[in-house]
Amino acid sequence: MEWIVPIAVGLLVGAVIGYVGFQVAARKQREKLHAQELDHQARLEALEKESQARSQQLERKAHQKLQEANRRLQQAEKEAEKRTREKLAQEITEAKEKSQKLLSEAEARTREVEDRHRQVLALEESVNRRQSELQAQLSALQRDLEKLEQQREAQEQRWQELLSREVALADKEKSLNQKLEEVAGLSREEALQQLMENLRHEAEERARNHIQQVLEEAKLQAVQESQRIIAITLSRVGVEQAIQHSITTFPLESDEHKGRIIGREGRNIRTLESLTGVEIIVDDTPGAIVISSHDPIRREVASRTLQLLLADGRVHPARIEEVAKKVEQEIEEEIRNAGRRAISGLDLRGVAPEIIELVGRMRFRFSFGQNLLHHSKEVARLSALIAAELGLSKERVRFAKRAGLFHDIGKVSDENPELPHALLGMEILRRNREHPEVLNAVGAHHDEIEMTTILAPIVQVADAISGARPGARRETVEKYLQRIQQLEALPKKFPGVTQCYAIQAGRELRILVESEKVSDTLTDQIAQAVAEEIQNTMQYPGQIKVTVIREKRSTATAR
């Protein structure tokens, strides 16, 4: 039993110690758990604070994004409204333009119909008038035929009388010859010699009369044939004429622009004049200034430069120089395009670039107020049509067209100013390997060289037709009066001429001669000589008709 007590005591002590240890371990565990709980709470609080901070940050970002979205939405609404208004305004403008265009087209068609109606009425009136004239002419011709029939009968009766008188005169002539031989005492050889001399003079007189008659008939036939060819040619070609002066009036929206053009101390206007080579005249004329130069290209450059400067609003020397260079480049391109259009419009092939540029420069050049490019295109068409009417080959017709277009090309070239423009044009074309017939036609259209081909007179005639048409060229009053005075003074050096009158604007010259000093044969010679003198010494458009009038008046007084 003794060992049971210690075991029980040991067990009890062990139980106490175990309980105490358990309590200690449990308290430590509780402390540990409490510490972990506190740490967990701290972590929870930190996480809660962090989550609150993040939620606030997210709320702020969401608010900012919401504000940005609202702002973008408002901006998009404004842009959409603006675009809608612009589109609506554009549609309204386009509708107005279409309505204006339709209205203008309707007005144009109405005017065209009215013009055609007036033309039809005028044509009907002309036909009626022509029909009445033809009826009057027909009745006059019938009366003339009746008169001619009466005259023929009278002539036959007169012819019979003359035959009978000729027989009687032959008998008288034989008797008179016998009496003359007896009275004059001439031998047969001397009488024959005098008779041959008289016959020679009579033959010469008849020959001159016959030659004059043949010349008049040839001239009449040539005039009729040339009129036929020219009439056919002119009916197939359309004419466009333009008159250009040496000044250009530039309109201004306001007189305030004059001060901007002049600039401070005149710097702008001096710069513009030095760059373009023109003279700008700014005076008191309201709403306009004057650009003066004999070169149409320079005037065009100055006019376009001013237009661009005033539209832009910046007018100072540097800007003027920049715009002037740009305008010069644009005009150079226009010149090349004009040359290409003229060449293609006439269906010409194989033309050198230098010739194309010179043809384009004709658009800005004028001769006697006539646009040189329009004149050259017209001469080309006329030359081709005349060559076709004369029955020339297709190749020569094409050469005639080329020669007509290039005949004045020397007027727009700056090289070798000492040569006449016809010879200079011929040299330029020879350098660019044109056909010899074209070269001769260009060089001979003013008779500087001999004409060696049929194309030369064709081009010369076409050039004269284009320049002589009324309104084609401008002639000053001084030159016109000078030509009239020269025309009236030219025939007075011929013997027997008393008075000279230039009528029909200088297209006809009438010469009065003394009947005692000038015979009928001499009047023909004076008319021919005066016509040749006019051709050799004067320059004139078209042709001049010379008429010599010889009148003899016999006066007697009955007392």
C-alpha positions as CSV (number, residue, x, y, z in Angstrom):
1,M,0.0,0.0,0.0
2,E,3.0,2.1,0.6
3,W,3.8,2.4,-3.0
4,I,0.1,3.4,-3.9
5,V,0.2,6.6,-1.9
6,P,3.3,7.9,-3.7
7,I,1.8,6.9,-7.0
8,A,-1.5,8.7,-6.0
9,V,0.4,11.7,-4.8
10,G,2.5,11.6,-7.9
11,L,-0.6,11.3,-10.0
12,L,-2.2,14.1,-8.1
13,V,0.8,16.3,-8.4
14,G,1.1,15.4,-12.0
15,A,-2.6,16.2,-12.5
16,V,-2.1,19.5,-10.7
17,I,1.0,20.3,-12.7
18,G,-0.8,19.2,-15.8
19,Y,-3.8,21.4,-15.0
20,V,-1.5,24.3,-14.2
21,G,0.4,23.7,-17.4
22,F,-2.8,23.4,-19.3
23,Q,-4.1,26.6,-17.8
24,V,-0.9,28.3,-18.6
25,A,-0.9,26.9,-22.1
26,A,-4.5,27.8,-22.5
27,R,-3.9,31.4,-21.3
28,K,-1.0,31.7,-23.7
29,Q,-3.1,30.4,-26.5
30,R,-5.9,32.8,-25.5
31,E,-3.3,35.7,-25.5
32,K,-2.0,34.5,-28.8
33,L,-5.5,34.3,-30.2
34,H,-6.3,37.7,-28.8
35,A,-3.1,39.2,-30.4
36,Q,-4.0,37.5,-33.6
37,E,-7.6,38.9,-33.3
38,L,-6.2,42.4,-32.6
39,D,-3.8,42.1,-35.6
40,H,-6.7,40.8,-37.7
41,Q,-8.9,43.8,-36.6
42,A,-6.0,46.1,-37.4
43,R,-5.6,44.6,-40.8
44,L,-9.4,44.7,-41.3
45,E,-9.4,48.4,-40.3
46,A,-6.4,49.1,-42.7
47,L,-8.2,47.2,-45.5
48,E,-11.4,49.1,-44.8
49,K,-9.5,52.4,-44.9
50,E,-7.7,51.3,-48.1
51,S,-11.0,50.2,-49.6
52,Q,-12.7,53.5,-48.6
53,A,-9.7,55.4,-50.2
54,R,-9.9,53.3,-53.3
55,S,-13.7,53.7,-53.5
56,Q,-13.3,57.5,-53.1
57,Q,-10.6,57.5,-55.7
58,L,-12.8,55.4,-58.0
59,E,-15.7,57.7,-57.3
60,R,-13.6,60.7,-58.2
61,K,-12.4,59.1,-61.4
62,A,-15.9,58.0,-62.3
63,H,-17.1,61.6,-61.6
64,Q,-14.3,63.0,-63.8
65,K,-15.1,60.5,-66.5
66,L,-18.8,61.3,-66.2
67,Q,-18.0,65.0,-66.5
68,E,-15.7,64.3,-69.5
69,A,-18.3,62.2,-71.1
70,N,-20.9,65.0,-70.6
71,R,-18.5,67.5,-72.0
72,R,-17.8,65.3,-75.1
73,L,-21.5,64.7,-75.4
74,Q,-22.2,68.4,-75.4
75,Q,-19.4,69.0,-77.9
76,A,-20.6,66.2,-80.1
77,E,-24.1,67.7,-79.9
78,K,-22.8,71.1,-80.9
79,E,-20.7,69.7,-83.8
80,A,-23.7,67.6,-85.0
81,E,-25.9,70.7,-84.8
82,K,-23.2,72.8,-86.6
83,R,-22.8,70.1,-89.3
84,T,-26.5,69.9,-89.7
85,R,-26.8,73.7,-90.1
86,E,-23.9,73.7,-92.6
87,K,-25.3,70.8,-94.5
88,L,-28.7,72.5,-94.5
89,A,-27.2,75.8,-95.7
90,Q,-25.2,74.0,-98.4
91,E,-28.3,72.2,-99.6
92,I,-30.2,75.5,-99.6
93,T,-27.3,77.1,-101.5
94,E,-27.1,74.3,-104.0
95,A,-30.9,74.4,-104.4
96,K,-30.7,78.2,-105.1
97,E,-27.9,77.7,-107.6
98,K,-29.8,75.0,-109.4
99,S,-32.9,77.1,-109.5
100,Q,-30.9,80.1,-110.7
101,K,-29.2,77.9,-113.3
102,L,-32.5,76.5,-114.5
103,L,-34.0,80.0,-114.6
104,S,-31.0,81.3,-116.6
105,E,-31.2,78.4,-119.0
106,A,-34.9,79.0,-119.4
107,E,-34.3,82.7,-120.0
108,A,-31.5,81.8,-122.5
109,R,-33.8,79.3,-124.3
110,T,-36.5,81.9,-124.4
111,R,-34.2,84.5,-125.8
112,E,-32.9,82.0,-128.3
113,V,-36.4,81.2,-129.4
114,E,-37.2,84.9,-129.7
115,D,-34.0,85.4,-131.7
116,R,-34.8,82.5,-134.0
117,H,-38.3,83.9,-134.4
118,R,-37.0,87.3,-135.3
119,Q,-34.5,85.7,-137.7
120,V,-37.3,83.7,-139.3
121,L,-39.4,86.9,-139.7
122,A,-36.4,88.7,-141.1
123,L,-35.7,85.8,-143.5
124,E,-39.3,85.8,-144.6
125,E,-39.2,89.5,-145.2
126,S,-36.0,89.2,-147.1
127,V,-37.4,86.4,-149.2
128,N,-40.5,88.4,-150.0
129,R,-38.4,91.5,-150.8
130,R,-36.1,89.3,-153.0
131,Q,-39.1,87.8,-154.7
132,S,-40.6,91.2,-155.5
133,E,-37.1,92.4,-156.7
134,L,-36.8,89.3,-158.9
135,Q,-40.3,89.9,-160.3
136,A,-39.4,93.5,-161.1
137,Q,-36.1,92.3,-162.7
138,L,-38.0,89.7,-164.7
139,S,-40.4,92.4,-166.0
140,A,-37.4,94.7,-166.7
141,L,-35.7,91.9,-168.6
142,Q,-38.8,91.2,-170.7
143,R,-38.9,94.9,-171.6
144,D,-35.2,94.8,-172.4
145,L,-35.7,91.7,-174.6
146,E,-38.4,93.5,-176.5
147,K,-36.2,96.5,-176.9
148,L,-33.3,94.3,-178.1
149,E,-35.6,92.6,-180.6
150,Q,-36.5,96.0,-182.0
151,Q,-32.9,97.0,-182.0
152,R,-31.9,93.8,-183.8
153,E,-34.5,94.4,-186.5
154,A,-33.3,98.0,-186.8
155,Q,-29.7,96.8,-187.0
156,E,-30.5,94.3,-189.8
157,Q,-32.2,97.1,-191.7
158,R,-29.2,99.3,-191.1
159,W,-26.8,96.4,-192.1
160,Q,-28.6,96.1,-195.5
161,E,-28.3,99.8,-196.0
162,L,-24.6,99.7,-195.1
163,L,-24.0,96.9,-197.5
164,S,-25.6,98.8,-200.3
165,R,-23.6,101.9,-199.3
166,E,-20.4,99.9,-199.2
167,V,-20.9,98.7,-202.8
168,A,-21.5,102.3,-203.8
169,L,-18.4,103.5,-201.9
170,A,-16.3,100.8,-203.5
171,D,-17.2,102.1,-206.9
172,K,-16.5,105.7,-205.8
173,E,-13.2,104.6,-204.3
174,K,-12.0,103.2,-207.6
175,S,-12.9,106.4,-209.4
176,L,-11.3,108.5,-206.6
177,N,-8.1,106.4,-206.8
178,Q,-7.8,107.0,-210.5
179,K,-8.4,110.8,-210.0
180,L,-6.0,110.9,-207.0
181,E,-3.3,109.2,-209.1
182,E,-3.9,111.7,-211.9
183,V,-3.9,114.7,-209.5
184,A,-1.1,113.6,-207.1
185,G,1.1,112.2,-209.7
186,L,2.2,109.3,-207.5
187,S,3.5,106.1,-208.8
188,R,2.0,102.8,-207.9
189,E,4.9,101.9,-205.6
190,E,4.6,105.1,-203.7
191,A,0.9,104.8,-203.3
192,L,1.3,101.2,-202.1
193,Q,3.9,102.3,-199.6
194,Q,1.6,105.0,-198.2
195,L,-1.2,102.6,-198.1
196,M,0.9,100.0,-196.2
197,E,1.9,102.7,-193.7
198,N,-1.7,103.6,-193.1
199,L,-2.6,99.9,-192.8
200,R,0.2,99.4,-190.3
201,H,-1.1,102.3,-188.1
202,E,-4.6,101.0,-188.4
203,A,-3.5,97.4,-187.5
204,E,-1.5,98.7,-184.5
205,E,-4.6,100.6,-183.3
206,R,-6.8,97.5,-183.7
207,A,-4.2,95.4,-182.0
208,R,-4.1,97.7,-179.0
209,N,-7.9,97.7,-178.9
210,H,-8.0,93.9,-179.2
211,I,-5.3,93.5,-176.4
212,Q,-7.2,95.9,-174.2
213,Q,-10.4,93.9,-174.8
214,V,-8.7,90.6,-174.1
215,L,-7.2,92.0,-170.9
216,E,-10.6,93.2,-169.8
217,E,-12.2,89.9,-170.5
218,A,-9.4,88.1,-168.7
219,K,-9.7,90.4,-165.7
220,L,-13.5,89.8,-165.7
221,Q,-13.1,86.1,-165.8
222,A,-10.3,86.2,-163.1
223,V,-12.5,88.3,-160.9
224,Q,-15.5,86.1,-161.4
225,E,-13.5,82.9,-160.6
226,S,-11.7,84.5,-157.6
227,Q,-15.1,85.7,-156.3
228,R,-16.5,82.2,-156.7
229,I,-13.6,80.7,-154.8
230,I,-13.6,83.3,-152.1
231,A,-17.4,83.1,-151.7
232,I,-17.2,79.4,-151.3
233,T,-14.3,79.7,-148.9
234,L,-15.8,82.4,-146.7
235,S,-19.1,80.5,-146.4
236,R,-17.2,77.6,-144.8
237,V,-15.1,79.5,-142.3
238,G,-16.2,81.2,-139.0
239,V,-14.6,84.5,-138.2
240,E,-13.7,85.7,-134.8
241,Q,-12.2,89.2,-134.5
242,A,-10.9,91.1,-131.5
243,I,-9.7,94.6,-131.0
244,Q,-7.2,95.4,-128.2
245,H,-5.8,98.7,-127.2
246,S,-2.5,99.5,-125.4
247,I,-4.2,100.2,-122.1
248,T,-6.2,98.2,-119.6
249,T,-8.7,99.7,-117.2
250,F,-8.5,97.8,-113.9
251,P,-11.7,98.1,-111.8
252,L,-11.5,98.7,-108.0
253,E,-14.1,97.9,-105.4
254,S,-13.2,101.0,-103.4
255,D,-11.0,104.0,-103.9
256,E,-9.3,103.0,-100.7
257,H,-7.4,100.3,-102.7
258,K,-5.6,103.1,-104.6
259,G,-3.7,104.0,-101.4
260,R,-2.8,100.3,-100.8
261,I,-1.6,100.0,-104.4
262,I,0.6,103.1,-104.1
263,G,2.0,102.1,-100.7
264,R,4.1,104.1,-98.3
265,E,6.2,106.6,-100.2
266,G,5.1,104.8,-103.5
267,R,7.1,101.6,-102.8
268,N,4.3,99.3,-103.8
269,I,3.6,100.9,-107.2
270,R,7.3,101.3,-108.0
271,T,7.9,97.6,-107.2
272,L,4.9,96.5,-109.3
273,E,5.9,98.7,-112.3
274,S,9.6,97.5,-112.2
275,L,8.6,93.8,-112.0
276,T,5.9,93.8,-114.7
277,G,7.3,96.5,-117.0
278,V,4.1,98.5,-117.2
279,E,3.0,102.0,-116.3
280,I,0.2,102.3,-113.7
281,I,-1.8,105.5,-113.8
282,V,-3.7,106.3,-110.6
283,D,-5.8,109.4,-111.1
284,D,-9.1,110.9,-109.9
285,T,-11.2,108.4,-111.9
286,P,-13.5,106.8,-109.4
287,G,-13.3,103.0,-109.0
288,A,-10.6,102.4,-111.6
289,I,-6.9,102.7,-112.4
290,V,-5.2,102.4,-115.8
291,I,-2.5,99.9,-116.7
292,S,-0.5,101.1,-119.8
293,S,1.9,99.1,-121.9
294,H,2.3,98.1,-125.6
295,D,2.9,94.5,-124.5
296,P,-0.4,92.7,-123.8
297,I,1.4,90.0,-121.8
298,R,2.9,92.5,-119.4
299,R,-0.5,94.2,-119.0
300,E,-2.1,90.8,-118.3
301,V,0.6,90.0,-115.7
302,A,0.1,93.3,-113.9
303,S,-3.7,93.0,-114.0
304,R,-3.7,89.5,-112.5
305,T,-1.1,90.4,-109.9
306,L,-3.2,93.3,-108.7
307,Q,-6.3,91.2,-108.6
308,L,-4.6,88.5,-106.4
309,L,-3.0,91.1,-104.2
310,L,-6.2,93.0,-103.5
311,A,-8.1,89.7,-102.9
312,D,-5.5,88.5,-100.4
313,G,-5.2,91.9,-98.7
314,R,-1.4,91.8,-98.2
315,V,0.2,94.4,-100.4
316,H,3.9,95.0,-99.8
317,P,7.0,94.7,-102.0
318,A,7.9,91.1,-101.0
319,R,4.4,89.8,-101.6
320,I,4.2,91.7,-104.9
321,E,7.4,90.0,-106.1
322,E,6.1,86.6,-105.0
323,V,2.7,87.0,-106.7
324,A,4.2,88.5,-109.9
325,K,6.5,85.5,-110.3
326,K,3.6,83.1,-109.8
327,V,1.4,84.9,-112.3
328,E,4.2,85.0,-114.9
329,Q,4.6,81.2,-114.5
330,E,0.8,80.8,-114.9
331,I,0.7,82.9,-118.1
332,E,3.7,81.0,-119.6
333,E,1.7,77.8,-119.0
334,E,-1.4,79.4,-120.6
335,I,0.8,80.4,-123.6
336,R,1.9,76.8,-124.1
337,N,-1.7,75.5,-123.7
338,A,-3.0,78.0,-126.2
339,G,-0.4,76.9,-128.7
340,R,-1.3,73.2,-128.2
341,R,-5.0,74.0,-128.6
342,A,-4.4,76.0,-131.8
343,I,-2.3,73.2,-133.3
344,S,-4.7,70.4,-132.3
345,G,-7.7,72.5,-133.4
346,L,-6.3,72.7,-136.9
347,D,-5.2,69.0,-136.8
348,L,-1.6,69.7,-137.5
349,R,1.0,67.0,-136.7
350,G,4.7,67.0,-136.0
351,V,5.0,70.7,-134.8
352,A,8.2,71.5,-132.9
353,P,7.9,72.7,-129.2
354,E,9.5,76.0,-130.1
355,I,6.9,76.7,-132.8
356,I,4.0,75.7,-130.4
357,E,5.2,78.2,-127.8
358,L,5.5,81.0,-130.5
359,V,2.0,80.1,-131.7
360,G,0.7,80.4,-128.1
361,R,2.4,83.8,-127.7
362,M,0.2,85.1,-130.7
363,R,-2.7,85.0,-128.3
364,F,-1.4,88.1,-126.5
365,R,-0.2,89.9,-129.6
366,F,-2.1,92.2,-131.9
367,S,-1.5,93.6,-135.4
368,F,-3.4,96.7,-136.4
369,G,-5.8,95.9,-133.6
370,Q,-6.4,92.4,-134.8
371,N,-5.6,89.4,-132.5
372,L,-2.7,87.7,-134.1
373,L,-3.7,84.1,-133.1
374,H,-7.2,84.5,-134.4
375,H,-5.9,86.1,-137.6
376,S,-3.4,83.3,-138.1
377,K,-6.0,80.5,-137.5
378,E,-8.3,82.2,-139.9
379,V,-5.6,82.5,-142.6
380,A,-4.8,78.8,-142.1
381,R,-8.4,77.8,-142.7
382,L,-8.8,80.2,-145.6
383,S,-5.5,78.9,-147.2
384,A,-6.6,75.3,-146.8
385,L,-10.0,75.9,-148.3
386,I,-8.7,77.9,-151.2
387,A,-6.1,75.2,-151.9
388,A,-8.9,72.6,-151.8
389,E,-11.1,74.6,-154.2
390,L,-8.2,74.9,-156.6
391,G,-8.0,71.1,-156.6
392,L,-4.6,70.7,-155.0
393,S,-3.6,67.4,-153.4
394,K,-4.3,66.6,-149.7
395,E,-0.7,67.0,-148.8
396,R,-0.5,70.5,-150.3
397,V,-3.7,71.4,-148.6
398,R,-2.1,70.5,-145.3
399,F,1.0,72.5,-146.2
400,A,-1.2,75.5,-147.0
401,K,-2.8,75.2,-143.6
402,R,0.6,75.1,-141.9
403,A,1.9,78.0,-143.9
404,G,-1.3,80.0,-143.1
405,L,-0.9,79.4,-139.3
406,F,2.9,80.1,-139.3
407,H,3.0,83.1,-141.7
408,D,3.2,85.8,-139.0
409,I,5.2,83.7,-136.5
410,G,8.2,86.1,-136.9
411,K,6.1,88.9,-135.2
412,V,6.3,87.2,-131.8
413,S,10.0,86.3,-131.9
414,D,12.6,88.5,-130.1
415,E,15.6,87.2,-132.1
416,N,17.2,89.1,-135.0
417,P,14.9,92.2,-135.0
418,E,16.7,93.6,-138.1
419,L,15.0,91.0,-140.4
420,P,11.4,91.5,-141.7
421,H,9.0,89.3,-139.8
422,A,8.3,87.1,-142.9
423,L,12.0,86.3,-143.4
424,L,12.5,85.8,-139.7
425,G,9.5,83.4,-139.6
426,M,11.0,81.5,-142.5
427,E,14.3,81.1,-140.7
428,I,12.7,79.9,-137.5
429,L,10.7,77.3,-139.5
430,R,13.8,76.2,-141.4
431,R,15.6,75.7,-138.1
432,N,12.7,73.4,-137.1
433,R,12.8,71.5,-140.3
434,E,9.5,72.6,-141.9
435,H,8.8,71.6,-145.6
436,P,10.4,73.9,-148.3
437,E,6.9,74.8,-149.7
438,V,5.8,76.0,-146.3
439,L,9.1,78.0,-145.9
440,N,8.6,79.7,-149.3
441,A,4.9,80.6,-148.6
442,V,5.8,82.1,-145.2
443,G,8.8,84.1,-146.6
444,A,7.1,85.3,-149.7
445,H,3.7,86.4,-148.3
446,H,5.0,90.1,-148.3
447,D,7.0,89.7,-151.5
448,E,10.4,89.8,-149.7
449,I,11.5,86.7,-151.7
450,E,10.4,85.2,-155.0
451,M,7.3,82.9,-155.0
452,T,8.4,79.4,-156.2
453,T,5.2,77.5,-155.2
454,I,1.5,77.8,-155.6
455,L,1.1,77.9,-151.8
456,A,2.8,81.4,-151.6
457,P,0.0,83.3,-153.5
458,I,-2.6,81.3,-151.7
459,V,-1.3,82.4,-148.3
460,Q,-0.9,86.0,-149.5
461,V,-4.5,86.1,-150.7
462,A,-5.8,84.5,-147.5
463,D,-3.8,87.0,-145.4
464,A,-5.3,89.9,-147.5
465,I,-8.8,88.6,-147.1
466,S,-8.4,88.2,-143.3
467,G,-7.0,91.7,-142.9
468,A,-9.3,93.5,-145.4
469,R,-12.6,92.3,-144.0
470,P,-14.5,95.3,-142.5
471,G,-13.9,95.6,-138.8
472,A,-11.0,93.2,-138.8
473,R,-8.3,95.8,-138.3
474,R,-8.3,99.2,-136.7
475,E,-7.0,102.2,-138.7
476,T,-6.5,105.6,-137.1
477,V,-8.2,108.7,-138.6
478,E,-4.8,110.3,-139.4
479,K,-3.6,107.3,-141.4
480,Y,-6.9,107.1,-143.2
481,L,-6.8,110.8,-144.3
482,Q,-3.2,110.4,-145.2
483,R,-4.0,107.4,-147.4
484,I,-6.9,109.3,-149.1
485,Q,-4.7,112.3,-149.8
486,Q,-1.9,110.1,-151.2
487,L,-4.5,108.3,-153.4
488,E,-5.9,111.5,-154.8
489,A,-2.5,113.1,-155.4
490,L,-1.0,110.1,-157.2
491,P,-2.7,110.3,-160.7
492,K,-2.2,114.1,-161.1
493,K,1.3,113.6,-162.6
494,F,-0.2,112.0,-165.7
495,P,-0.9,114.4,-168.6
496,G,-4.5,115.5,-169.2
497,V,-5.7,114.6,-165.6
498,T,-7.9,117.4,-164.2
499,Q,-9.5,116.1,-161.0
500,C,-9.2,113.0,-158.8
501,Y,-11.8,111.8,-156.2
502,A,-11.4,108.9,-153.7
503,I,-14.9,107.5,-152.9
504,Q,-16.3,104.5,-151.0
505,A,-13.8,105.0,-148.1
506,G,-10.8,104.9,-150.5
507,R,-11.9,101.7,-152.3
508,E,-12.6,103.5,-155.6
509,L,-10.6,106.2,-157.4
510,R,-12.3,108.3,-160.1
511,I,-10.1,110.3,-162.4
512,L,-11.4,113.1,-164.7
513,V,-9.4,113.8,-167.9
514,E,-9.6,116.4,-170.7
515,S,-11.2,115.0,-173.8
516,E,-9.0,117.2,-176.1
517,K,-5.7,115.9,-174.6
518,V,-6.6,112.3,-173.9
519,S,-8.0,109.8,-176.3
520,D,-10.1,106.7,-175.5
521,T,-7.1,104.5,-175.9
522,L,-5.0,106.7,-173.6
523,T,-7.7,106.5,-170.9
524,D,-7.2,102.7,-170.7
525,Q,-3.4,103.2,-170.4
526,I,-3.8,105.8,-167.7
527,A,-6.2,103.5,-165.7
528,Q,-3.7,100.6,-165.9
529,A,-0.7,102.8,-165.1
530,V,-2.4,104.3,-162.0
531,A,-3.5,100.9,-160.8
532,E,0.1,99.6,-161.1
533,E,1.4,102.7,-159.4
534,I,-1.0,102.2,-156.5
535,Q,0.1,98.5,-156.1
536,N,3.8,99.4,-156.1
537,T,3.7,102.5,-153.8
538,M,0.8,102.1,-151.4
539,Q,-0.4,99.8,-148.6
540,Y,-4.1,99.4,-148.4
541,P,-6.7,96.7,-147.3
542,G,-8.6,94.9,-150.0
543,Q,-8.6,96.3,-153.6
544,I,-9.0,99.8,-155.1
545,K,-11.0,100.3,-158.3
546,V,-9.6,102.9,-160.7
547,T,-12.1,104.6,-163.1
548,V,-11.0,107.1,-165.7
549,I,-13.8,109.4,-167.1
550,R,-13.4,111.2,-170.4
551,E,-16.2,113.5,-171.3
552,K,-16.5,115.8,-174.3
553,R,-19.0,118.6,-174.3
554,S,-20.0,120.6,-177.4
555,T,-21.9,123.8,-176.9
556,A,-23.5,126.0,-179.6
557,T,-25.7,129.0,-179.3
558,A,-28.7,129.6,-181.6
559,R,-29.4,133.3,-182.3
